[in-house]
Amino acid sequence: MDLNTPEARGKSSDARFVKKVLTPDEQRAVRRSSCSDRLLWTFWAAKETAYKAVSKKYPDISSAPSRYDVVLDLAENMSSITNWTPGLVHTPKGPVPVRVMHHAEYVHCIGGYSRSGNLDSMEWGIGGIDLRSVSDDFMHSFSERESFIVRRLAASKIAEILRCRPEDIFITRQTHCKTQDPPKVYVQGRPADLDISLSHDGRFAAFAIADFYLLKNKGLK
């Protein structure tokens, strides 16, 4: 979550929005916080991460943020430049462990459900979005170019660890009417058993890959 977009700044003062997306306990925490915007988007990022993790197994699960109860360990200073905050999101299908990274300019969250619940086994990355680096000759919308950039970021990391070329990595997702399947990764044309999540907002793109060491140990290239 880019904290400096016009949509993000000052949103904690939007009582209607806060009431819609947060539980009563979360609302009280935001009102009491000296970093109310940052805490709001911390809750939001945790809820979104948990929903994306659970919806891979339960595609019809509700996405209503208020149904995802976030419990965070806020012992550390929320205004610190870089700090990982652990927590748990209680979803309609059970708990999802999460970790939220607080940066001066963004909030980033990783989380996992069932087999991807071991956050220590995750590979993740964050990069800047420079739309000028992508030609608009074949991608006319900002969304298409942002999606391309985040896939390129993830492909570069996968290729680095598998010691292959970024061109050997292909990441795609199928669209059905108004819904999309989770992204799938192909290595040298073969499907890879990778649980990957992609996201982008404002000036930043991010990815997370669960249980990456399993694929690495198989030696798939």
N, C-alpha and C positions, 0 to 999 in steps of 0.2 A: 504494500500500500504506500503510494507516494504521498507523504504528508504535506507537500507544498502545492498540491493542485487546488484550484479554487473550490472544488467540490469537497475537499477534505478539511480545509482551514475553517475553524470556527463552528464545525458541525455539531459539537457537543452542546451548543446553545440552542439547537433546533429540538425543542422539547417533543414535538410530534414524532420526529425521526427516531430519537433516542428511545421513546416509549415503544415504538414499533419493533425495534430490533434487539433491545436488551431486556433481560429479566429484571424484576424489581430490585434484586440484590445488586445486579450490575449497574443499574441506573443510580442507585445510592452511591456506589463506589465512584462513578464518574462525577457526580455532584460534589463529592468530598475531595476529589483529587486536585492537586495543584497542576497536574498535566492532563486536564480533562480530555482534550482532543486526542492526545497520544493513547490514553487508556481506552477511549471509545474505539479507536481503530485497532488497538490490541485485541479487544474483545471481538471485533468484527473479523479480523484476520484469523483468530482461533476458530470462530464459528464456521467461516468459509472453508478452512482447511479440514475441519472435522466432517463437514457435509460432503466435500469432494472425496474424502477417504471412504466414508460409509456408503455413498451413492454408487460406488463401483460394484459393491455387492448387492445393494438394494436400490436399484434405479428409481423406484417409485417413492422413495422416502421423501417426506416433507423437507422443503428447503427454507421454511420460515425461520429466520434467525432467532426469534424468541423461544423456539423449542430446543435450542442448543444452549445449555447452561455451562458457562465457563468458570472454572475455579483455577485461579493462578496463584503462584507463590510470588507475592509482591514484596518480599523482604528487601530486595535491592532497590536502589533509587531509580524511579521510572524515567528521570531526565538524563541518565547517564548516556554517553555517546554510543557505546556498544555494550549490550548486555543481553544474555540469554535468560529468559524467564520460563521455567517449566510450568506445566499446568495439565489439567484434565478437562475435556469437554464431555459433558453428559448428553448424549444424543438419544433419539427415540429407539435406537438399536444398540445401546450400550456405550461405554466410555471410550474415548479416543485420547491417548496421550499426545500432548503437543509441546513444542518449544517455540517461544516467540523471541525474535531478535529485534532489539530496539537500536535504531541508528538515528543520527541527527536528522536524516532526511526521509527515512522510510521505516515501516514495520514489516517484518517478514516472519512467516510462521511455517513450521514443518510439523507433520503429524502422521500417524498411521493407524490403520485398523486391521485386526486379525494378524495375518502374517507380516504386514508392514508396520507393526506396532513397535518394533525395536528401532528407536530413533538413532541409536549409536551406529547402526549399520547403514544409515542413509548417506548418499552423496547429494549435495545440493550446491547451488550457485546463484549469484545475483550479478546482473550486468546492466549497464546503461542502454537505453534505447536511443539510437541515432537514426532517424528515418532517412537521413541523407545517405546512409551507407547502403540503402536498398533502392534499386532502380524501380521507378514507377511505371516502367514500360509494360510489365506483365502483372503488376499488383497495383491496382488503382486506388484502393481504400487504405486509410491509416490502419484499420484493423488487420487487413491482410499482411501489411508490412510488419506490424508489431508481432503478429503470430509467427511470421517467418524469422524474425530476429530472435525470439525466445527459443524456437526450435533449433536455430543455428547455435545458440549458446549451449543448449543441452547436448547437441550432437558433438560439439567440440570437446566437452568434458568426457563424454562416453568414449570418444575416439582416443583421447589422451590416456585414459586408464586401460583401455583394451589394446593400446598401441597399434592402432590402425588409422586410416585417413578419415577426416571428417566427412569426406565424400562417400565413405562406406556406410555411413549412418543415415537412415531415412526414418523420419518421425511423421506419422500421419494420424488422422482421426476421421471417422465416418460421420456424416451428418444425416439425420433423419428428421425431415420436416423442421421443427424448431428445436430439436435436441441433438446432442452430439455424444458419440461413444467416447470413452476414455482414450487418450492418445496411445498409439502402439509404436514400438520401436523395431526396426529391422536393421540387422547388421550384415552387410554384404549380401543383401537380398533375402536373408533368412529371418523369420520372426524371433525376437529375443524375449525371454521370459522376464521382462522388466516392468515393475509397477512405477510408472512415471507420472508426475504432475507438472503442468506448465501454467504459468500465470504472467500477466503483465498489467501494469497500471502506471499511468503518467510517464515518468522518465525511466522506469525500471522494469526489467524482465527477470523472472526467476524460475528455477526448476528444482524438483526434488525427486530422487530415485531411491526406492526402498530395496533393501536386501541386495544391493549391488554386488557385494562380495561373492554371492552365490554364483552369479554369472561369470565374474572374474576368475573364480576358482575352477570353473569348467573350461576355461581357456577358449571360449568362443570368440572368434575374430572374423 
